[in-house]
């Protein structure tokens, strides 16, 4: 069957971090032709309020080549964009990808709840030809909260919104910047004492290496990780830590911990080269998340694909992704449980087991996943193709 080439305009109002990595990772591998329209990753509230006007003007005034599909993400008000596009651009199919949503996203300590932003996500979903969530957990969380959220309206409440969005949405995970595993890759023993004749030693290096590879911000709860590591150090346990991720002027978050660890803090902050990051993941033993919100978890998935043993909060997306295929102890419900699980892993007193999670995560590698994204574009774009000047 002939593969069709589509012309896609990718609109990203918040082009940084995981949003930018998603955009560039897909475009680099796609068979389709993309034109990217972006704004820097700052002022997210203003992006949700005003980015649609900016991008509508750009599309109306500057885009001359054919357009088969507009692809955008949750920081854009799709209804505003569609309403401001001039004919026939206003009939081009729009595919909305939901990395996160503002209806269930936790508030930072200095923020007050604003109904507007969650409702923008809702009307954007309703105005799109197709909506894609990055996990089943995220989609169900969003749909389950719609009735309560819309119930805050005093009157004029939209009808059957959960059913309408369920019928018009699907799930497709986020691509990983990792080389796919070889076809003969065998699941390894991890998470405890190992049979030397079957699997590699635990840990991979001289002592266990724990990795934190998330943003150093409130929703990732870095203070919980810091507390846990300090409690492990108080017990005299011997291990190393890599404190990775975007710090964005939050270096003080982990600086006291890094000072206490000394030479056992093998990395601190954002690594400038991707190969440095991959090499560190490839020799690490345990990846830890303390997230207070996670709808997919790219950094955890990358570490798992690299062979790290995940230790994760139960209330987030992780059990739905990793809870059915592995017999290991991966989830915790409190800081005390986190400390005890890490202590067991560091001392090697946990029962060793075969962990196939690296193979389970491998299909998310961009080189494998791009086929699904390209097929989705072709499917949605074939509804109403458009070419300026026709």
C-alpha positions in Angstrom: 0.0 0.0 0.0 1.3 3.4 -0.9 2.2 5.6 2.0 0.8 9.2 1.6 2.8 12.3 2.4 0.9 14.9 4.3 1.7 18.6 4.9 1.4 19.3 8.6 1.6 22.5 10.5 2.8 21.8 14.0 1.8 24.5 16.4 3.5 24.5 19.8 2.8 27.5 22.1 5.2 26.2 24.8 8.2 24.9 22.9 10.5 23.7 25.6 11.4 20.6 27.7 9.3 17.6 26.9 7.1 19.5 24.5 10.0 20.5 22.4 11.6 17.0 22.6 8.3 15.5 21.4 8.0 17.9 18.4 11.6 17.5 17.2 11.8 13.8 17.9 8.8 13.1 15.7 9.6 15.5 12.9 13.1 14.2 12.6 11.7 10.7 11.8 8.4 11.3 10.2 7.6 10.6 6.5 5.3 13.7 6.4 6.4 17.3 5.8 6.1 19.6 8.7 6.1 23.4 9.2 6.7 24.3 12.9 5.1 27.4 14.4 6.3 27.9 18.0 6.7 30.2 20.9 9.2 29.9 23.7 8.4 27.9 26.8 7.4 30.7 29.2 4.3 32.6 30.4 2.1 29.5 30.1 -1.0 31.2 31.2 -0.7 33.9 28.6 0.0 31.2 26.0 -3.4 29.6 26.8 -5.1 32.9 26.7 -3.5 34.6 23.6 -1.4 32.2 21.6 -4.3 31.3 19.3 -4.5 34.9 17.9 -0.8 34.9 17.2 -0.8 31.6 15.4 -4.0 32.4 13.5 -2.4 35.6 12.1 0.7 33.6 11.1 -1.3 30.9 9.3 -3.6 33.4 7.5 -0.8 35.7 6.4 2.3 33.5 5.9 1.3 29.9 5.1 1.3 29.5 1.3 2.1 25.8 0.9 -0.5 23.0 1.1 -1.9 22.2 4.6 -3.5 18.8 5.3 -3.5 18.9 9.1 -2.9 21.3 12.0 -1.3 19.5 15.0 -1.2 21.3 18.3 -1.0 20.7 22.0 -2.9 21.6 25.2 -1.5 25.1 25.7 -3.5 26.3 22.7 -7.1 27.3 22.7 -8.2 25.4 19.6 -11.7 26.9 19.5 -10.2 30.4 19.3 -7.7 29.3 16.6 -10.4 27.7 14.5 -12.7 30.8 14.9 -9.9 33.2 13.7 -8.7 31.2 10.7 -9.9 32.5 7.4 -11.7 30.2 4.9 -10.7 27.7 3.7 -8.0 27.3 6.4 -10.7 27.1 9.0 -11.8 23.8 7.6 -8.4 22.1 7.9 -8.6 19.1 10.4 -7.0 19.9 13.8 -5.4 17.1 15.9 -4.9 18.0 19.6 -2.3 16.2 21.7 -2.7 16.4 25.5 0.6 16.2 27.2 -1.1 17.4 30.4 -4.3 19.2 31.4 -5.0 22.1 33.7 -8.1 20.5 35.2 -6.2 18.0 37.3 -2.7 19.5 37.3 -1.6 20.3 40.9 -1.3 24.0 41.9 2.0 25.5 42.9 2.2 26.9 46.4 1.8 30.5 45.2 -1.1 29.9 42.8 -4.8 30.1 43.2 -7.2 27.8 41.3 -8.4 29.4 38.0 -11.4 27.6 36.3 -10.5 29.3 33.0 -7.5 27.1 32.2 -9.2 23.7 32.7 -12.2 24.9 30.7 -9.9 26.0 27.9 -8.6 22.4 27.7 -12.2 21.2 27.6 -13.4 23.5 24.8 -10.1 22.8 22.9 -10.9 19.1 23.0 -14.5 19.7 21.8 -13.3 21.9 19.0 -10.7 19.4 17.7 -11.3 16.8 15.0 -9.3 14.3 17.1 -7.8 14.3 20.6 -4.9 12.2 21.7 -3.8 11.6 25.3 -0.4 10.3 26.2 -1.7 7.5 28.4 -4.9 5.6 29.4 -4.4 6.9 32.9 -4.4 10.5 31.7 -7.5 10.1 29.5 -9.5 8.4 32.2 -8.5 11.0 34.8 -9.5 13.8 32.5 -12.9 12.2 31.5 -13.7 11.1 35.0 -13.3 14.7 36.3 -15.3 16.4 33.6 -18.7 16.1 35.2 -17.6 17.5 38.6 -15.6 20.3 36.9 -18.4 21.4 34.6 -20.8 21.0 37.6 -19.3 24.2 39.0 -21.1 26.1 36.3 -24.3 27.8 37.7 -26.3 27.2 34.4 -25.9 26.5 30.7 -23.8 23.4 31.4 -22.7 21.6 28.1 -24.4 18.3 27.5 -22.8 14.8 27.5 -19.2 16.2 27.3 -17.5 13.0 28.7 -19.3 10.8 26.2 -18.5 13.1 23.3 -14.8 13.4 24.2 -14.5 9.6 24.9 -15.8 8.9 21.4 -13.4 11.4 19.8 -10.2 10.6 21.7 -7.5 7.9 21.8 -4.2 7.1 23.4 -0.7 7.2 22.0 2.4 7.3 24.2 5.3 9.7 24.0 8.3 8.9 21.9 11.7 8.3 23.6 15.1 9.4 22.4 16.6 6.0 22.9 18.1 3.5 20.5 15.7 0.5 20.3 16.9 -2.7 22.0 18.2 -5.5 19.8 15.9 -8.3 18.9 17.9 -10.8 20.9 17.9 -8.6 24.1 17.1 -10.9 27.1 15.3 -9.6 30.2 17.8 -9.3 33.1 17.8 -10.1 36.8 17.4 -6.8 38.7 16.4 -5.5 42.0 18.3 -7.8 44.4 20.9 -10.6 44.7 21.4 -12.2 41.3 22.4 -15.6 40.0 25.8 -14.8 38.3 25.2 -17.5 35.8 21.9 -15.9 34.6 22.1 -12.2 34.8 24.5 -9.3 35.5 25.7 -8.4 38.9 23.7 -6.1 41.1 24.6 -3.2 41.2 26.1 -2.5 37.8 29.0 -0.6 39.3 31.0 -0.6 42.5 27.9 0.6 44.5 24.2 1.2 43.6 23.6 4.4 41.6 20.3 6.2 42.1 19.1 8.6 39.5 16.8 11.6 39.8 16.1 12.9 36.3 13.2 15.3 36.6 12.5 19.0 36.7 13.5 20.5 40.1 10.1 21.9 40.7 7.2 21.5 43.1 5.1 19.0 41.1 8.0 16.5 41.0 8.5 16.8 44.9 12.3 17.0 45.0 12.1 17.6 48.8 10.7 14.1 49.2 13.6 12.6 47.3 16.1 14.7 49.3 14.6 13.6 52.6 14.6 9.9 51.6 18.3 10.0 50.5 19.3 11.8 53.7 17.5 9.1 55.8 19.4 6.4 53.8 22.7 8.2 54.5 21.8 8.4 58.2 21.7 4.6 58.2 25.2 4.5 56.8 24.2 2.9 53.5 26.7 3.1 50.6 25.4 4.3 47.3 25.8 7.0 44.7 23.3 9.6 43.4 22.9 11.4 40.1 20.9 14.6 40.5 19.8 15.3 36.9 17.2 17.4 35.2 16.2 21.0 34.5 17.0 23.1 37.6 15.9 26.5 36.2 17.5 28.5 39.0 16.4 26.0 41.6 20.0 24.7 42.4 19.4 25.4 46.1 16.8 22.5 46.0 19.5 19.8 45.9 22.7 21.7 46.9 22.7 20.7 50.5 22.2 17.0 49.5 25.0 17.3 46.9 27.3 18.8 49.6 26.6 15.9 52.0 27.1 13.3 49.3 30.4 14.8 48.2 32.1 12.6 45.6 29.1 10.2 45.7 27.1 12.8 43.8 28.2 11.8 40.4 26.2 14.4 38.4 24.4 17.7 39.3 21.9 19.5 37.1 21.3 19.4 33.4 23.9 17.5 31.3 24.7 19.6 28.1 25.1 16.6 25.8 22.5 13.9 25.2 25.2 11.2 25.0 26.3 12.1 28.5 22.8 11.5 29.8 22.4 8.2 28.0 25.7 6.9 29.2 24.8 7.7 32.8 21.4 6.0 32.5 23.2 3.0 31.0 25.3 2.5 34.1 22.7 3.5 36.7 20.7 1.0 38.8 17.6 2.7 40.2 15.5 5.5 38.9 13.3 7.3 41.4 10.2 9.4 40.9 8.4 11.4 43.6 6.0 13.2 41.2 2.8 14.7 42.4 1.6 14.7 38.8 2.6 12.4 36.0 0.5 11.5 32.9 3.3 9.6 31.1 6.7 10.1 32.6 9.3 10.4 29.8 12.4 10.5 32.0 11.3 7.4 33.9 10.5 5.5 30.7 14.0 6.4 29.3 15.7 5.2 32.4 13.7 1.9 32.4 14.6 1.3 28.7 18.2 1.9 29.7 18.0 -0.9 32.3 17.2 1.0 35.5 14.9 -0.4 38.2 12.0 2.0 38.8 10.8 3.1 42.2 7.6 5.1 41.7 4.6 6.7 43.5 1.6 4.5 43.2 -1.0 7.2 42.8 0.3 8.4 39.4 0.3 6.9 35.9 3.1 4.4 36.7 1.1 1.3 37.8 -1.0 1.5 34.6 2.2 1.4 32.6 4.4 -0.9 34.6 2.2 -2.7 37.1 1.2 -5.8 35.2 4.3 -7.2 33.6 6.8 -7.2 36.4 6.9 -9.1 39.7 9.2 -6.6 41.4 8.4 -4.1 44.1 8.2 -0.8 42.3 5.5 1.3 44.0 5.2 3.2 47.3 2.5 5.2 49.0 4.5 7.3 51.5 8.0 8.6 52.2 8.5 5.8 54.7 7.7 3.2 52.1 10.1 4.9 49.7 12.9 4.8 52.2 12.4 1.1 53.0 12.2 0.0 49.4 15.3 1.9 48.5 17.1 0.5 51.5 16.2 -3.1 50.5 17.4 -2.4 46.9 20.7 -0.8 48.0 21.6 -3.6 50.4 20.6 -6.3 48.0 18.1 -7.9 50.4 15.2 -7.7 48.0 14.5 -10.9 46.1 16.1 -10.9 42.7 13.7 -11.4 39.8 13.6 -11.2 36.0 12.4 -7.7 35.0 11.2 -7.3 31.4 10.2 -3.7 31.7 13.0 -2.5 29.4 11.4 -4.6 26.6 8.0 -3.4 27.6 9.1 0.3 27.3 11.1 -0.3 24.1 8.0 0.2 21.7 8.0 3.9 22.9 11.3 4.6 21.2 10.7 7.1 18.5 12.2 4.8 15.8 9.4 2.3 16.6 6.6 4.7 17.6 6.8 7.1 14.6 4.9 4.7 12.4 1.8 5.0 14.6 2.0 8.8 14.7 2.4 9.1 10.9 -0.5 6.7 10.4 -2.7 8.9 12.7 -1.8 12.0 10.7 -2.8 10.3 7.5 -6.1 9.1 9.0 -7.2 12.5 10.4 -5.9 14.5 7.5 -7.8 12.5 4.9 -11.0 14.0 6.3 -10.7 17.5 4.7 -7.4 18.2 2.8 -6.7 21.9 2.0 -4.5 23.7 -0.4 -4.3 27.5 -0.4 -5.4 29.0 -3.7 -7.8 26.2 -4.6 
